Amino acid sequence: MYRVLAEARVWKRGMINVDVGGGRCDKTADFLRTLGVDNLVYDPQHCSSTHNEAVLKFLAQGAETATVSNVLDQLWEAEEREEVIEVASYALVAYFTVDEGDRTGKGRIIEGVWRENRKLYSYIPEIMKSFLNTDIKSLNGQRIIVAW
């Protein structure tokens, strides 16, 4: 998603992005740094509570963008998805992608990881609890929910 957003000229030098569920991967931060974008990772599963609390404190001042890449589809509980979306709502604009899996809407464990197997549009009602507007955009062939 990050390169697709770069090709769409979303990123601007000096911006702050919060990568919700960004995990342990530094490649995203390294890539965004080359564009002059500061990337903050919030991830309850892979970052310490001290780290996540510091990110939330910083985000109270706001961020231009939030990215949630293939996170919602891996969360079994609606409350967990709600927490992720709420953190993303600190940003002016948030971008969401999911792995739709088999698109049946029947969640199951695949290779040791929970998958919701839901179509992208099915997440919009959950996202709209924290954002006033949503749209599905196709950017360079990747479908992304944009929320603001």
NURO-567001 format. One record per residue: residue in three letters; x, y, z of N, C-alpha, C in turn. Coordinates in pm, whole numbers, plus 50000, padded with zeros to 5 digits. Layout:
BEGIN
<rest=ALA&neast=X&nnorth=Y&nup=Z&caeast=X&canorth=Y&caup=Z&ceast=X&cnorth=Y&cup=Z>
...
This chain:
BEGIN
<rest=MET&neast=50082&nnorth=49880&nup=50000&caeast=50000&canorth=50000&caup=50000&ceast=50087&cnorth=50126&cup=50000>
<rest=TYR&neast=50199&nnorth=50125&nup=50067&caeast=50280&canorth=50246&caup=50087&ceast=50337&cnorth=50299&cup=49956>
<rest=ARG&neast=50385&nnorth=50209&nup=49872&caeast=50436&canorth=50251&caup=49740&ceast=50322&cnorth=50299&cup=49651>
<rest=VAL&neast=50207&nnorth=50235&nup=49660&caeast=50091&canorth=50278&caup=49583&ceast=50051&cnorth=50419&cup=49623>
<rest=LEU&neast=50051&nnorth=50447&nup=49752&caeast=50019&canorth=50582&caup=49799&ceast=50125&cnorth=50682&cup=49756>
<rest=ALA&neast=50250&nnorth=50638&nup=49751&caeast=50357&canorth=50726&caup=49702&ceast=50336&cnorth=50758&cup=49554>
<rest=GLU&neast=50300&nnorth=50657&nup=49475&caeast=50275&canorth=50680&caup=49332&ceast=50155&cnorth=50772&cup=49312>
<rest=ALA&neast=50060&nnorth=50769&nup=49405&caeast=49942&canorth=50857&caup=49399&ceast=49972&cnorth=50995&cup=49457>
<rest=ARG&neast=50096&nnorth=51016&nup=49498&caeast=50144&canorth=51143&caup=49552&ceast=50071&cnorth=51186&cup=49680>
<rest=VAL&neast=50039&nnorth=51087&nup=49763&caeast=49975&canorth=51116&caup=49891&ceast=50076&cnorth=51175&cup=49989>
<rest=TRP&neast=50197&nnorth=51118&nup=49991&caeast=50297&canorth=51158&caup=50089&ceast=50361&cnorth=51290&cup=50051>
<rest=LYS&neast=50377&nnorth=51376&nup=50149&caeast=50445&canorth=51505&caup=50133&ceast=50553&cnorth=51515&cup=50241>
<rest=ARG&neast=50664&nnorth=51574&nup=50205&caeast=50774&canorth=51594&caup=50299&ceast=50723&cnorth=51665&cup=50424>
<rest=GLY&neast=50761&nnorth=51615&nup=50541&caeast=50721&canorth=51675&caup=50668&ceast=50594&cnorth=51617&cup=50728>
<rest=MET&neast=50527&nnorth=51528&nup=50655&caeast=50405&canorth=51466&caup=50707&ceast=50436&cnorth=51367&cup=50818>
<rest=ILE&neast=50333&nnorth=51340&nup=50899&caeast=50342&canorth=51235&caup=51000&ceast=50236&cnorth=51130&cup=50966>
<rest=ASN&neast=50278&nnorth=51005&nup=50961&caeast=50189&canorth=50892&caup=50937&ceast=50192&cnorth=50803&cup=51060>
<rest=VAL&neast=50075&nnorth=50755&nup=51101&caeast=50071&canorth=50652&caup=51204&ceast=50037&cnorth=50521&cup=51135>
<rest=ASP&neast=50125&nnorth=50425&nup=51151&caeast=50108&canorth=50293&caup=51090&ceast=50050&cnorth=50201&cup=51197>
<rest=VAL&neast=49918&nnorth=50183&nup=51192&caeast=49849&canorth=50107&caup=51295&ceast=49860&cnorth=49958&cup=51261>
<rest=GLY&neast=49920&nnorth=49884&nup=51355&caeast=49945&canorth=49742&caup=51328&ceast=50069&cnorth=49722&cup=51243>
<rest=GLY&neast=50158&nnorth=49821&nup=51247&caeast=50278&canorth=49819&caup=51163&ceast=50379&cnorth=49713&cup=51197>
<rest=GLY&neast=50367&nnorth=49654&nup=51314&caeast=50452&canorth=49541&caup=51350&ceast=50598&cnorth=49574&cup=51363>
<rest=ARG&neast=50677&nnorth=49473&nup=51336&caeast=50821&canorth=49481&caup=51357&ceast=50896&cnorth=49525&cup=51233>
<rest=CYS&neast=50827&nnorth=49546&nup=51124&caeast=50892&canorth=49574&caup=50996&ceast=50938&cnorth=49719&cup=50987>
<rest=ASP&neast=51068&nnorth=49737&nup=50969&caeast=51123&canorth=49872&caup=50956&ceast=51125&cnorth=49919&cup=50811>
<rest=LYS&neast=51092&nnorth=49829&nup=50718&caeast=51098&canorth=49866&caup=50575&ceast=51004&cnorth=49981&cup=50543>
<rest=THR&neast=50886&nnorth=49982&nup=50604&caeast=50791&canorth=50090&caup=50580&ceast=50847&cnorth=50223&cup=50628>
<rest=ALA&neast=50899&nnorth=50224&nup=50751&caeast=50955&canorth=50348&caup=50806&ceast=51074&cnorth=50394&cup=50721>
<rest=ASP&neast=51157&nnorth=50300&nup=50680&caeast=51273&canorth=50335&caup=50596&ceast=51227&cnorth=50395&cup=50464>
<rest=PHE&neast=51126&nnorth=50334&nup=50402&caeast=51075&canorth=50384&caup=50274&ceast=51016&cnorth=50524&cup=50290>
<rest=LEU&neast=50930&nnorth=50541&nup=50392&caeast=50867&canorth=50671&caup=50412&ceast=50969&cnorth=50779&cup=50447>
<rest=ARG&neast=51074&nnorth=50740&nup=50519&caeast=51180&canorth=50835&caup=50553&ceast=51245&cnorth=50891&cup=50426>
<rest=THR&neast=51260&nnorth=50808&nup=50322&caeast=51319&canorth=50856&caup=50197&ceast=51231&cnorth=50962&cup=50132>
<rest=LEU&neast=51102&nnorth=50964&nup=50168&caeast=51009&canorth=51063&caup=50115&ceast=50992&cnorth=51183&cup=50208>
<rest=GLY&neast=51062&nnorth=51180&nup=50321&caeast=51052&canorth=51288&caup=50418&ceast=50932&cnorth=51277&cup=50510>
<rest=VAL&neast=50876&nnorth=51157&nup=50521&caeast=50758&canorth=51134&caup=50605&ceast=50802&cnorth=51062&cup=50733>
<rest=ASP&neast=50758&nnorth=51113&nup=50849&caeast=50784&canorth=51046&caup=50976&ceast=50675&cnorth=50941&cup=50997>
<rest=ASN&neast=50717&nnorth=50818&nup=51027&caeast=50624&canorth=50707&caup=51045&ceast=50627&cnorth=50660&cup=51189>
<rest=LEU&neast=50512&nnorth=50667&nup=51256&caeast=50499&canorth=50619&caup=51393&ceast=50421&cnorth=50488&cup=51390>
<rest=VAL&neast=50473&nnorth=50387&nup=51456&caeast=50406&canorth=50257&caup=51458&ceast=50331&cnorth=50240&cup=51590>
<rest=TYR&neast=50204&nnorth=50205&nup=51578&caeast=50123&canorth=50167&caup=51695&ceast=50083&cnorth=50022&cup=51672>
<rest=ASP&neast=50125&nnorth=49933&nup=51761&caeast=50094&canorth=49792&caup=51742&ceast=50095&cnorth=49721&cup=51877>
<rest=PRO&neast=49977&nnorth=49696&nup=51935&caeast=49970&canorth=49630&caup=52066&ceast=50031&cnorth=49490&cup=52067>
<rest=GLN&neast=50033&nnorth=49422&nup=51953&caeast=50087&canorth=49286&caup=51950&ceast=50239&cnorth=49282&cup=51942>
<rest=HIS&neast=50299&nnorth=49382&nup=51878&caeast=50443&canorth=49376&caup=51853&ceast=50525&cnorth=49487&cup=51917>
<rest=CYS&neast=50460&nnorth=49586&nup=51977&caeast=50532&canorth=49695&caup=52042&ceast=50492&cnorth=49698&cup=52190>
<rest=SER&neast=50580&nnorth=49749&nup=52271&caeast=50553&canorth=49755&caup=52416&ceast=50440&cnorth=49854&cup=52446>
<rest=SER&neast=50379&nnorth=49836&nup=52561&caeast=50273&canorth=49929&caup=52601&ceast=50331&cnorth=50070&cup=52620>
<rest=THR&neast=50456&nnorth=50077&nup=52668&caeast=50521&canorth=50207&caup=52685&ceast=50536&cnorth=50277&cup=52550>
<rest=HIS&neast=50579&nnorth=50202&nup=52449&caeast=50593&canorth=50258&caup=52313&ceast=50458&cnorth=50305&cup=52261>
<rest=ASN&neast=50357&nnorth=50219&nup=52271&caeast=50225&canorth=50254&caup=52218&ceast=50164&cnorth=50374&cup=52290>
<rest=GLU&neast=50184&nnorth=50384&nup=52420&caeast=50133&canorth=50499&caup=52496&ceast=50202&cnorth=50628&cup=52451>
<rest=ALA&neast=50331&nnorth=50620&nup=52423&caeast=50404&canorth=50738&caup=52374&ceast=50352&cnorth=50780&cup=52237>
<rest=VAL&neast=50321&nnorth=50683&nup=52152&caeast=50266&canorth=50715&caup=52019&ceast=50130&cnorth=50782&cup=52035>
<rest=LEU&neast=50044&nnorth=50727&nup=52121&caeast=49912&canorth=50788&caup=52142&ceast=49923&cnorth=50929&cup=52196>
<rest=LYS&neast=50016&nnorth=50951&nup=52286&caeast=50035&canorth=51085&caup=52342&ceast=50077&cnorth=51182&cup=52231>
<rest=PHE&neast=50167&nnorth=51137&nup=52146&caeast=50211&canorth=51221&caup=52034&ceast=50094&cnorth=51247&cup=51938>
<rest=LEU&neast=50013&nnorth=51143&nup=51913&caeast=49902&canorth=51155&caup=51818&ceast=49791&cnorth=51246&cup=51867>
<rest=ALA&neast=49787&nnorth=51273&nup=51996&caeast=49687&canorth=51366&caup=52048&ceast=49701&cnorth=51502&cup=51980>
<rest=GLN&neast=49822&nnorth=51530&nup=51928&caeast=49846&canorth=51653&caup=51852&ceast=49805&cnorth=51637&cup=51706>
<rest=GLY&neast=49779&nnorth=51514&nup=51664&caeast=49732&canorth=51489&caup=51528&ceast=49840&cnorth=51435&cup=51437>
<rest=ALA&neast=49795&nnorth=51377&nup=51328&caeast=49882&canorth=51327&caup=51221&ceast=49808&cnorth=51349&cup=51090>
<rest=GLU&neast=49883&nnorth=51364&nup=50984&caeast=49818&canorth=51385&caup=50854&ceast=49753&cnorth=51258&cup=50802>
<rest=THR&neast=49824&nnorth=51145&nup=50817&caeast=49773&canorth=51020&caup=50760&ceast=49787&cnorth=50905&cup=50859>
<rest=ALA&neast=49702&nnorth=50804&nup=50837&caeast=49714&canorth=50676&caup=50907&ceast=49706&cnorth=50566&cup=50802>
<rest=THR&neast=49783&nnorth=50461&nup=50823&caeast=49776&canorth=50346&caup=50734&ceast=49746&cnorth=50223&cup=50819>
<rest=VAL&neast=49654&nnorth=50142&nup=50769&caeast=49615&canorth=50018&caup=50835&ceast=49615&cnorth=49912&cup=50726>
<rest=SER&neast=49729&nnorth=49846&nup=50712&caeast=49749&canorth=49755&caup=50599&ceast=49735&cnorth=49609&cup=50642>
<rest=ASN&neast=49629&nnorth=49546&nup=50596&caeast=49605&canorth=49404&caup=50622&ceast=49606&cnorth=49372&cup=50772>
<rest=VAL&neast=49536&nnorth=49455&nup=50848&caeast=49526&canorth=49435&caup=50992&ceast=49383&cnorth=49395&cup=51029>
<rest=LEU&neast=49284&nnorth=49467&nup=50981&caeast=49146&canorth=49440&caup=51021&ceast=49104&cnorth=49297&cup=50990>
<rest=ASP&neast=49154&nnorth=49243&nup=50880&caeast=49116&canorth=49107&caup=50840&ceast=49176&cnorth=48999&cup=50929>
<rest=GLN&neast=49271&nnorth=49037&nup=51015&caeast=49335&canorth=48939&caup=51104&ceast=49283&cnorth=48946&cup=51247>
<rest=LEU&neast=49182&nnorth=49028&nup=51270&caeast=49129&canorth=49046&caup=51405&ceast=48992&cnorth=48980&cup=51418>
<rest=TRP&neast=48982&nnorth=48886&nup=51508&caeast=48861&canorth=48810&caup=51529&ceast=48752&cnorth=48895&cup=51594>
<rest=GLU&neast=48788&nnorth=48971&nup=51694&caeast=48691&canorth=49046&caup=51774&ceast=48663&cnorth=49184&cup=51715>
<rest=ALA&neast=48535&nnorth=49219&nup=51708&caeast=48495&canorth=49352&caup=51660&ceast=48556&cnorth=49462&cup=51746>
<rest=GLU&neast=48570&nnorth=49437&nup=51876&caeast=48628&canorth=49537&caup=51966&ceast=48773&cnorth=49566&cup=51930>
<rest=GLU&neast=48847&nnorth=49465&nup=51888&caeast=48986&canorth=49485&caup=51847&ceast=48993&cnorth=49570&cup=51720>
<rest=ARG&neast=48904&nnorth=49541&nup=51625&caeast=48900&canorth=49621&caup=51502&ceast=48862&cnorth=49765&cup=51535>
<rest=GLU&neast=48767&nnorth=49781&nup=51627&caeast=48725&canorth=49916&caup=51669&ceast=48842&cnorth=49994&cup=51728>
<rest=GLU&neast=48925&nnorth=49929&nup=51810&caeast=49041&canorth=49996&caup=51869&ceast=49139&cnorth=50040&cup=51761>
<rest=VAL&neast=49164&nnorth=49954&nup=51664&caeast=49255&canorth=49988&caup=51554&ceast=49202&cnorth=50108&cup=51476>
<rest=ILE&neast=49076&nnorth=50105&nup=51443&caeast=49014&canorth=50214&caup=51367&ceast=49016&cnorth=50344&cup=51447>
<rest=GLU&neast=48992&nnorth=50334&nup=51577&caeast=48994&canorth=50452&caup=51663&ceast=49132&cnorth=50518&cup=51664>
<rest=VAL&neast=49238&nnorth=50438&nup=51671&caeast=49373&canorth=50494&caup=51667&ceast=49396&cnorth=50562&cup=51531>
<rest=ALA&neast=49351&nnorth=50499&nup=51424&caeast=49366&canorth=50558&caup=51290&ceast=49291&cnorth=50690&cup=51279>
<rest=SER&neast=49186&nnorth=50706&nup=51357&caeast=49104&canorth=50828&caup=51347&ceast=49174&cnorth=50952&cup=51402>
<rest=TYR&neast=49290&nnorth=50936&nup=51465&caeast=49368&canorth=51052&caup=51507&ceast=49420&cnorth=51129&cup=51386>
<rest=ALA&neast=49427&nnorth=51063&nup=51273&caeast=49480&canorth=51125&caup=51150&ceast=49368&cnorth=51195&cup=51074>
<rest=LEU&neast=49408&nnorth=51289&nup=50991&caeast=49311&canorth=51359&caup=50906&ceast=49252&cnorth=51265&cup=50802>
<rest=VAL&neast=49335&nnorth=51176&nup=50747&caeast=49292&canorth=51080&caup=50645&ceast=49354&cnorth=50945&cup=50679>
<rest=ALA&neast=49275&nnorth=50839&nup=50667&caeast=49327&canorth=50705&caup=50692&ceast=49305&cnorth=50618&cup=50569>
<rest=TYR&neast=49400&nnorth=50527&nup=50548&caeast=49398&canorth=50435&caup=50435&ceast=49398&cnorth=50293&cup=50489>
<rest=PHE&neast=49300&nnorth=50212&nup=50446&caeast=49284&canorth=50075&caup=50493&ceast=49290&cnorth=49978&cup=50377>
<rest=THR&neast=49368&nnorth=49871&nup=50394&caeast=49362&canorth=49758&caup=50301&ceast=49337&cnorth=49633&cup=50384>
<rest=VAL&neast=49282&nnorth=49532&nup=50320&caeast=49262&canorth=49402&caup=50383&ceast=49294&cnorth=49293&cup=50281>
<rest=ASP&neast=49328&nnorth=49178&nup=50335&caeast=49340&canorth=49058&caup=50252&ceast=49202&cnorth=48994&cup=50256>
<rest=GLU&neast=49133&nnorth=48993&nup=50143&caeast=48996&canorth=48943&caup=50139&ceast=48988&cnorth=48791&cup=50148>
<rest=GLY&neast=49101&nnorth=48723&nup=50137&caeast=49100&canorth=48577&caup=50147&ceast=49010&cnorth=48515&cup=50041>
<rest=ASP&neast=48924&nnorth=48423&nup=50083&caeast=48834&canorth=48357&caup=49987&ceast=48704&cnorth=48434&cup=49964>
<rest=ARG&neast=48690&nnorth=48548&nup=50032&caeast=48578&canorth=48642&caup=50016&ceast=48442&cnorth=48583&cup=50055>
<rest=THR&neast=48440&nnorth=48477&nup=50134&caeast=48314&canorth=48415&caup=50174&ceast=48249&cnorth=48483&cup=50293>
<rest=GLY&neast=48327&nnorth=48561&nup=50368&caeast=48276&canorth=48621&caup=50491&ceast=48277&cnorth=48524&cup=50607>
<rest=LYS&neast=48330&nnorth=48405&nup=50585&caeast=48339&canorth=48303&caup=50691&ceast=48482&cnorth=48299&cup=50742>
<rest=GLY&neast=48503&nnorth=48360&nup=50860&caeast=48636&canorth=48365&caup=50917&ceast=48685&cnorth=48228&cup=50958>
<rest=ARG&neast=48819&nnorth=48210&nup=50946&caeast=48880&canorth=48085&caup=50990&ceast=49031&cnorth=48105&cup=51002>
<rest=ILE&neast=49094&nnorth=48011&nup=51067&caeast=49239&canorth=48017&caup=51083&ceast=49303&cnorth=47956&cup=50958>
<rest=ILE&neast=49394&nnorth=48032&nup=50898&caeast=49466&canorth=47988&caup=50780&ceast=49615&cnorth=48003&cup=50810>
<rest=GLU&neast=49687&nnorth=47894&nup=50804&caeast=49830&canorth=47893&caup=50833&ceast=49862&cnorth=47961&cup=50966>
<rest=GLY&neast=49780&nnorth=47930&nup=51067&caeast=49804&canorth=47978&caup=51202&ceast=49760&cnorth=48121&cup=51229>
<rest=VAL&neast=49696&nnorth=48186&nup=51130&caeast=49653&canorth=48325&caup=51145&ceast=49503&cnorth=48335&cup=51117>
<rest=TRP&neast=49432&nnorth=48409&nup=51204&caeast=49289&canorth=48431&caup=51180&ceast=49271&cnorth=48517&cup=51056>
<rest=ARG&neast=49177&nnorth=48478&nup=50971&caeast=49140&canorth=48556&caup=50852&ceast=48989&cnorth=48571&cup=50850>
<rest=GLU&neast=48944&nnorth=48696&nup=50834&caeast=48801&canorth=48724&caup=50829&ceast=48737&cnorth=48679&cup=50698>
<rest=ASN&neast=48814&nnorth=48679&nup=50589&caeast=48764&canorth=48642&caup=50456&ceast=48647&cnorth=48729&cup=50411>
<rest=ARG&neast=48651&nnorth=48855&nup=50451&caeast=48545&canorth=48950&caup=50416&ceast=48588&cnorth=49038&cup=50301>
<rest=LYS&neast=48490&nnorth=49079&nup=50223&caeast=48515&canorth=49173&caup=50113&ceast=48548&cnorth=49311&cup=50171>
<rest=LEU&neast=48629&nnorth=49385&nup=50099&caeast=48676&canorth=49515&caup=50146&ceast=48562&cnorth=49605&cup=50192>
<rest=TYR&neast=48457&nnorth=49615&nup=50111&caeast=48347&canorth=49707&caup=50143&ceast=48277&cnorth=49673&cup=50274>
<rest=SER&neast=48287&nnorth=49547&nup=50320&caeast=48216&canorth=49507&caup=50441&ceast=48273&cnorth=49572&cup=50568>
<rest=TYR&neast=48391&nnorth=49630&nup=50558&caeast=48452&canorth=49697&caup=50673&ceast=48405&cnorth=49842&cup=50688>
<rest=ILE&neast=48340&nnorth=49896&nup=50587&caeast=48300&canorth=50036&caup=50589&ceast=48209&cnorth=50070&cup=50708>
<rest=PRO&neast=48107&nnorth=49990&nup=50741&caeast=48025&canorth=50026&caup=50857&ceast=48106&cnorth=50038&cup=50987>
<rest=GLU&neast=48205&nnorth=49953&nup=51005&caeast=48288&canorth=49962&caup=51125&ceast=48374&cnorth=50088&cup=51122>
<rest=ILE&neast=48429&nnorth=50121&nup=51006&caeast=48514&canorth=50239&caup=50992&ceast=48433&cnorth=50367&cup=51012>
<rest=MET&neast=48308&nnorth=50366&nup=50966&caeast=48225&canorth=50487&caup=50976&ceast=48183&cnorth=50519&cup=51119>
<rest=LYS&neast=48209&nnorth=50431&nup=51213&caeast=48184&canorth=50462&caup=51354&ceast=48284&cnorth=50566&cup=51405>
<rest=SER&neast=48400&nnorth=50577&nup=51336&caeast=48504&canorth=50671&caup=51379&ceast=48533&cnorth=50780&cup=51276>
<rest=PHE&neast=48484&nnorth=50765&nup=51155&caeast=48508&canorth=50862&caup=51047&ceast=48374&cnorth=50903&cup=50986>
<rest=LEU&neast=48364&nnorth=51027&nup=50945&caeast=48240&canorth=51076&caup=50883&ceast=48225&cnorth=51030&cup=50739>
<rest=ASN&neast=48338&nnorth=51017&nup=50668&caeast=48334&canorth=50985&caup=50525&ceast=48426&cnorth=50868&cup=50493>
<rest=THR&neast=48381&nnorth=50786&nup=50400&caeast=48465&canorth=50677&caup=50349&ceast=48441&cnorth=50664&cup=50199>
<rest=ASP&neast=48540&nnorth=50609&nup=50132&caeast=48529&canorth=50581&caup=49989&ceast=48626&cnorth=50467&cup=49958>
<rest=ILE&neast=48594&nnorth=50391&nup=49858&caeast=48687&canorth=50289&caup=49810&ceast=48749&cnorth=50342&cup=49682>
<rest=LYS&neast=48881&nnorth=50351&nup=49683&caeast=48956&canorth=50400&caup=49567&ceast=49038&cnorth=50286&cup=49510>
<rest=SER&neast=49054&nnorth=50288&nup=49381&caeast=49146&canorth=50196&caup=49316&ceast=49268&cnorth=50277&cup=49275>
<rest=LEU&neast=49380&nnorth=50251&nup=49341&caeast=49504&canorth=50323&caup=49313&ceast=49604&cnorth=50224&cup=49255>
<rest=ASN&neast=49637&nnorth=50244&nup=49129&caeast=49730&canorth=50153&caup=49061&ceast=49691&cnorth=50007&cup=49080>
<rest=GLY&neast=49561&nnorth=49981&nup=49072&caeast=49511&canorth=49844&caup=49079&ceast=49487&cnorth=49791&cup=49219>
<rest=GLN&neast=49523&nnorth=49866&nup=49321&caeast=49498&canorth=49821&caup=49460&ceast=49378&cnorth=49896&cup=49514>
<rest=ARG&neast=49282&nnorth=49818&nup=49566&caeast=49162&canorth=49878&caup=49625&ceast=49190&cnorth=49914&cup=49770>
<rest=ILE&neast=49161&nnorth=50040&nup=49803&caeast=49192&canorth=50095&caup=49935&ceast=49070&cnorth=50171&cup=49986>
<rest=ILE&neast=49037&nnorth=50150&nup=50112&caeast=48935&canorth=50235&caup=50175&ceast=49005&cnorth=50361&cup=50223>
<rest=VAL&neast=48951&nnorth=50475&nup=50181&caeast=48999&canorth=50605&caup=50227&ceast=48893&cnorth=50659&cup=50321>
<rest=ALA&neast=48935&nnorth=50700&nup=50440&caeast=48841&canorth=50752&caup=50540&ceast=48891&cnorth=50886&cup=50591>
<rest=TRP&neast=48795&nnorth=50979&nup=50610&caeast=48831&canorth=51112&caup=50661&ceast=48716&cnorth=51171&cup=50740>
